[in-house]
Amino acid sequence: MQLHEVLRRAFAGTAAVVHGVAPEQLGMPTPCTDWDVRALTNHLLQVAAALSLAGRRLPVPAELWGRDLMTADGPGDGFDDDRRAALEAWSQPSAWDGTIAMGGMAMPARMTVSMLISDLAIHGWDLAQATGQPYAVDPAVADVTREFVAGSAARGREMGIFAAAQPVTDGADAFGEALALSGRARP
């Protein structure tokens, strides 16, 4: 399956959760101990914005990750606008060539998208857990996420992005393995 289709599926699953966040939930805790629901939702808005910028070959500035992209109307409109722009940009075959400027560092385009698909999937799960929403991960999204997390878990722990790996339960699917490698355990 082409990575563009995997990206579309990752966006679809996470968009449902983002749209399901109620205003009264914004202060609730999440599995990301440093972020409440508002901060986590804002991070997902940042991921969508990064994918939109990167797909159009615009630099993704390091400052993006510190911006508050939430509006009084909630996260939905901004997320959807960036999702549409990202999917349109990444539908162009030339978008997959070369590197992307991510916070002053050049990353191969496919690696950038795989990283951000993983961010959408894992943080979509985090947000669903925090807000009591269902969250089903598409098998292709789960495979990309597991592959990315498996290849970056040690570095992610060094950077403080991932917690200590959790045991992988017997019969875990690809997404369960990715969650465990990232320091999360399914309830």
HUVENVEN-V801081 format. One record per backbone hydrogen bond with DSSP energy under -0.5 kcal/mol. CO is the residue of the C=O (numbers start at 1). NH is the residue of the N-H. If there is no record, write none. Layout:
# HUVENVEN-V801081
CO,NH
CO,NH
This chain:
# HUVENVEN-V801081
2,5
2,6
3,7
4,8
5,9
6,10
7,11
8,12
9,13
10,14
11,15
12,16
13,17
14,18
15,19
16,20
17,20
18,21
22,25
23,26
25,28
26,38
28,37
31,33
32,35
35,30
36,40
37,41
38,42
39,43
40,44
41,45
42,46
43,47
44,48
45,49
46,50
47,51
48,52
49,53
50,54
51,55
52,56
53,56
53,58
54,57
59,61
60,103
61,64
62,65
63,66
63,67
64,67
67,69
71,74
74,71
75,79
76,80
77,81
78,82
79,83
80,84
81,85
82,86
83,87
84,88
85,89
86,90
87,91
88,91
89,92
91,93
92,95
93,96
94,97
98,109
100,102
100,107
101,60
101,103
102,105
105,102
107,100
108,112
109,113
110,114
111,115
112,116
113,117
114,118
115,119
116,120
117,121
118,122
119,123
120,124
121,125
122,126
123,127
124,128
125,129
126,130
127,131
128,132
128,133
129,132
135,137
136,138
138,142
139,143
140,144
141,145
142,146
143,147
144,148
145,149
146,150
147,151
148,152
149,152
149,153
152,156
153,157
154,158
155,159
156,161
156,162
157,160
167,169
169,172
173,177
174,178
175,179
176,180
177,181
178,182
179,184
180,166
180,183
182,163
